[in-house]
Amino acid sequence: MFTKKITKQSYNKAEQKPIIRSSICTGEKVAGFKDLKTGHFTEVMAIKSNKDLDSFLEQYDIEVAEIKTEY
């Protein structure tokens, strides 16, 4: 009935890159950003379906080709 408006957010493209972190055992996926200097991963949201992934990409204005999957 009601749809949520997705608010655009930004991240530091010079210091962070978008990553999908996936578990080999369970297949659980988490979207977030990895710091290029320290390697620290900051979780943003759980990815349970393609709809969640699309929401993450739209929220941070990321192209599908930019995002990598890390195991």
LOSE-625408 format. One record per residue: residue number from 1; residue in one letter; x, y, z of N, C-alpha, C in turn. Coordinates in nm, 4 decimals. Each point is the difference from the previous one (the first is absolute). Last residue first. Layout:
# LOSE-625408
R resi resn       nu       nv       nw      cau      cav      caw       cu       cv       cw
R  NUM    a        X        Y        Z        X        Y        Z        X        Y        Z
...
//
This chain:
# LOSE-625408
R resi resn       nu       nv       nw      cau      cav      caw       cu       cv       cw
R   71    y   3.4480  -1.3528  -0.0427  -0.0370  -0.1186   0.0774   0.0880  -0.0147   0.1220
R   70    e  -0.1986   0.4073  -0.3619   0.1143  -0.0480   0.0761  -0.0454  -0.1182   0.0847
R   69    t  -0.1608   0.3141  -0.4608  -0.0385  -0.0923   0.1059   0.1263  -0.0567   0.0626
R   68    k  -0.1096   0.4967  -0.2637   0.0651  -0.1311  -0.0037  -0.0525  -0.0858   0.1150
R   67    i  -0.1497   0.4760  -0.3084  -0.0041  -0.0767   0.1235   0.0597  -0.1400  -0.0211
R   66    e  -0.0629   0.3383  -0.3503   0.0939   0.0509   0.1009   0.0143  -0.0930   0.1199
R   65    a  -0.3136  -0.0658  -0.3699   0.1360  -0.0374  -0.0376   0.1027   0.0445   0.1043
R   64    v  -0.4638   0.1200   0.0379   0.0193  -0.1419   0.0277   0.1441  -0.0421  -0.0288
R   63    e  -0.0995   0.5061   0.1450  -0.0266  -0.0835  -0.1166   0.0310  -0.1451   0.0360
R   62    i  -0.1593   0.4106   0.3408   0.1093  -0.0871  -0.0420  -0.0447  -0.0786  -0.1222
R   61    d  -0.2078   0.3375   0.3485   0.0267   0.0357  -0.1399   0.1227  -0.0749  -0.0538
R   60    y  -0.2365  -0.0464   0.4370   0.1341   0.0574  -0.0050   0.0436   0.0374  -0.1414
R   59    q  -0.4367  -0.1846   0.0817   0.0202   0.0889   0.1149   0.1353   0.0704  -0.0067
R   58    e  -0.1175  -0.3374  -0.3189  -0.0701   0.1258  -0.0235   0.0275   0.1013   0.1117
R   57    l   0.1760  -0.4382   0.0414   0.0614   0.0662  -0.1148  -0.0629   0.1365  -0.0264
R   56    f  -0.1920  -0.2736   0.3341   0.1335   0.0450   0.0399   0.0674   0.0787  -0.1115
R   55    s  -0.4111  -0.2054  -0.0975  -0.0205   0.1095   0.0937   0.1330   0.0589   0.0447
R   54    d   0.0029  -0.3885  -0.2631  -0.0401   0.1157  -0.0804  -0.0190   0.1233   0.0880
R   53    l   0.0823  -0.4063   0.2172   0.1194   0.0442  -0.0714  -0.0302   0.1238  -0.0835
R   52    d  -0.3587  -0.2102   0.2147   0.0872   0.0644   0.0983   0.1261   0.0547  -0.0663
R   51    k  -0.2902  -0.2528  -0.2658  -0.0647   0.1268   0.0337   0.0844   0.0774   0.1018
R   50    n   0.1133  -0.4425  -0.1208   0.0452   0.0971  -0.1000  -0.0607   0.1379   0.0253
R   49    s   0.0467  -0.3031   0.4295  -0.0559  -0.0212  -0.1326   0.0579   0.1041  -0.0958
R   48    k   0.1454  -0.0289   0.4499  -0.0770  -0.1245   0.0013  -0.0591  -0.0322  -0.1362
R   47    i   0.3934   0.3148   0.2687  -0.0560  -0.0225  -0.1332  -0.0687  -0.1368   0.0010
R   46    a   0.1436   0.3990   0.3922  -0.0021  -0.1403  -0.0409  -0.0677  -0.0109  -0.1364
R   45    m   0.2716   0.4523   0.1706  -0.1276  -0.0719   0.0026   0.0175  -0.1452  -0.0417
R   44    v   0.3675   0.3059   0.1201  -0.1095   0.0945  -0.0182  -0.1342  -0.0718   0.0102
R   43    e   0.5549  -0.0670   0.1737  -0.1248  -0.0569  -0.0485  -0.1070   0.1074  -0.0100
R   42    t   0.5520   0.0170  -0.0303  -0.1129   0.0591   0.0708  -0.1287  -0.0528  -0.0618
R   41    f   0.5591  -0.1438   0.0250  -0.1280  -0.0111  -0.0684  -0.1098   0.0575   0.0885
R   40    h   0.5727   0.0603  -0.0611  -0.1149  -0.0133   0.0902  -0.1297   0.0020  -0.0802
R   39    g   0.4684   0.0642  -0.1525  -0.0670  -0.1249  -0.0295  -0.1209  -0.0258   0.0886
R   38    t   0.3290   0.3901  -0.0467   0.0073  -0.0911   0.1140  -0.0608  -0.1373  -0.0278
R   37    k   0.0192   0.3438  -0.3483   0.1265   0.0082   0.0742   0.0115  -0.1080   0.1069
R   36    l  -0.3973   0.0547  -0.2708   0.1117  -0.0410  -0.0842   0.1333   0.0008   0.0746
R   35    d  -0.5109  -0.0987   0.1823   0.0978   0.1080   0.0007   0.1234  -0.0469  -0.0760
R   34    k  -0.5144  -0.1702  -0.0714   0.1305  -0.0404   0.0491   0.0951   0.1188  -0.0119
R   33    f  -0.5724  -0.0838   0.0367   0.1134   0.0677  -0.0598   0.1295  -0.0429   0.0662
R   32    g  -0.5153  -0.2509  -0.0841   0.0674   0.1022   0.0785   0.1161   0.0596  -0.0764
R   31    a  -0.4091  -0.4321   0.0356   0.0532   0.1086  -0.0815   0.0643   0.1029   0.0913
R   30    v  -0.1053  -0.5554   0.0356  -0.0077   0.1290   0.0666   0.0644   0.1031  -0.0919
R   29    k  -0.2021  -0.5572   0.0107   0.0660   0.1115  -0.0675  -0.0251   0.1294   0.0755
R   28    e  -0.0043  -0.5874   0.0531  -0.0480   0.1296   0.0476   0.0809   0.1120  -0.0656
R   27    g   0.0599  -0.4894  -0.0368  -0.0497   0.0769  -0.1132  -0.0543   0.1355   0.0391
R   26    t   0.2244  -0.3764   0.2601  -0.1443   0.0223   0.0093  -0.0582   0.0741  -0.1198
R   25    c   0.4779  -0.1279   0.0167  -0.0776  -0.1073   0.0649  -0.1509   0.0204  -0.0107
R   24    i   0.3174   0.3262  -0.1609   0.0113  -0.1219  -0.0801  -0.0912  -0.1088   0.0560
R   23    s  -0.0834   0.5392   0.0347   0.0507  -0.1130   0.0763   0.0031  -0.1235  -0.0893
R   22    s   0.0391   0.5393  -0.1433  -0.0829  -0.1197  -0.0027   0.0678  -0.1120   0.0784
R   21    r  -0.0098   0.5719  -0.1117   0.0718  -0.1048   0.0725  -0.0936  -0.1194   0.0126
R   20    i   0.0553   0.4472  -0.3299  -0.0985  -0.0947   0.0504   0.0811  -0.1114   0.0651
R   19    i   0.1381   0.5420  -0.0998   0.0281  -0.1436   0.0004  -0.1265  -0.0756   0.0432
R   18    p   0.2243   0.5297  -0.1585  -0.1149  -0.0828   0.0365   0.0314  -0.1485  -0.0185
R   17    k   0.3661   0.3880   0.1347  -0.0604  -0.0612  -0.1183  -0.1148  -0.0892   0.0448
R   16    q   0.3268   0.4590   0.1849  -0.0810  -0.1198   0.0213  -0.0473  -0.0565  -0.1334
R   15    e   0.2701   0.4038   0.0417   0.0516  -0.0817   0.1101  -0.0766  -0.1303   0.0224
R   14    a  -0.1033   0.3327  -0.3437   0.1456  -0.0035  -0.0034   0.0569  -0.0954   0.1049
R   13    k  -0.4711   0.0976  -0.0372   0.0440  -0.0867  -0.1089   0.1519  -0.0108  -0.0085
R   12    n  -0.3642   0.0999   0.3975   0.1244   0.0571  -0.0492   0.0597  -0.0940  -0.1051
R   11    y  -0.5363   0.0473   0.0845   0.1158  -0.0582   0.0666   0.1239   0.0599  -0.0645
R   10    s  -0.5809   0.1041   0.0497   0.1268  -0.0030  -0.0714   0.1063  -0.0691   0.0843
R    9    q  -0.5791   0.0144  -0.0880   0.1099   0.0208   0.0930   0.1289  -0.0088  -0.0786
R    8    k  -0.5740   0.0583  -0.0768   0.1338  -0.0157  -0.0557   0.1029   0.0315   0.1067
R    7    t  -0.5061  -0.1931   0.0748   0.0806   0.1217   0.0094   0.1396  -0.0303  -0.0510
R    6    i  -0.5028  -0.2179  -0.0946   0.1401  -0.0306   0.0238   0.0775   0.1308   0.0006
R    5    k  -0.5275  -0.1196   0.1237   0.0874   0.0774  -0.0850   0.1434  -0.0332   0.0355
R    4    k  -0.4384  -0.3290   0.0570   0.0994   0.0833   0.0666   0.0796   0.0760  -0.1040
R    3    t  -0.5217  -0.1674  -0.0432   0.1369  -0.0343  -0.0341   0.0939   0.0959   0.0706
R    2    f  -0.5313  -0.2081   0.0720   0.0908   0.1136   0.0052   0.1398  -0.0472  -0.0369
R    1    m  -0.3281  -0.3188  -0.0626  -0.0813   0.1176   0.0000   0.0875   0.1265   0.0000
//
